[in-house]
Amino acid sequence: MRFDVIEFAAAYGTSSQLPPSTLPEIVFSGRSNVGKSSLINRLFSRKNLARVSSTPGKTVTVNFFRGDGVIFADLPGYGYAKRNRSEKERWAELMEGYFSSGRNIRLVVQLIDMRHAPSADDITMLDFLRDSGTPYVIVFTKCDKLNRGETEKRREESAKELAAYGDVPKVEFSSVTGAGTDLLKELIIKSTEV
């Protein structure tokens, strides 16, 4: 699979708008401001493929990118407290519709900020992925923001915090240094070869 072949395809705000799934899909999921857009841009060596913002909750649609025989789906971030009730309901309906529409999901890249323990929403998402049998990997973002001692401490803590998810692949990633990019590419390629 080539990671230099990528283009924005479309964005959808409700599940009824979602097109049929015709190609394998790689899905990026995580809380608001966890670094999904930065990861996507780094993965494809593009500066502005996915819009990056320091304001949480900017991605409110499912954004599809067409790659080399694969669709990459950037899900809206969850857990942003300032969203109003109707917006949260729309988000829930969109996510429910996305995951229950029989899509050809090959891998969910579940992002968690390495600096913090997984949020309740992170755990809910991980439980859903595990219990539904959806293939997934955990990517710890922003690993460059920790020093060596902090990194070791978070590794030990996260091993306990995520013990319920067994030996699911875990990748420490930095959109700044590129750490973890090659491993993540390998996992994505492997998931599409099934």
C-alpha positions, 0 to 999 in steps of 0.5 A: 500500500502506498501512503503517498496516494491520498485525497479528501473524498467527502464529509458526512454529518448524519448516518443517513448520508453515509455512502455504502462501504465499497473498499476496506476502511481504516478508522481513526477514533479518539477524544476531542483534541487527542491528535487525530488530524495531526496523526493523519497528516503525519501518516501521509506526509501531508501538512493540511490533509486533515484540518488541525485545530487547537480548539477541541471539537472541530471535527464534527463529521465523519471525514473520508479520505480515499487512499491506495485501494483503501478508505480512511475514515476520521471520526469526530472526537468524543468527550468534548464537554462544551457541545450542546445536547442536540449536538451530542445526540447527533454525534451518538447517532452518527457513530451508532450508524457508522459502526452498525451499517455493515462497513468493511472496517479492517482496523480502528486506530484508537488514539489515547493521549499518552500523558493521561490515563484513558478517559471514561469515554476512551474505556467505553470505546475500547470496550465496544471495540473489544466486545464487538470483535472489531480489529483495533490498535491503541495509539498513544499520542503526544509521546514527545511531550514526556521525558524519559522518566514520565514515559516509563511511569505512563507505560507502567500505569497504562499497562494496568489501566488497559489490562482488560484489552490483552495484547492488542498492539500499542504504538507510542506516536508523535506527530512532531518526531514521527515516532511510531509512524512506521509501525502504525503503517505496518499494522495498517498494511497488515490489516488490509491484506486479510 
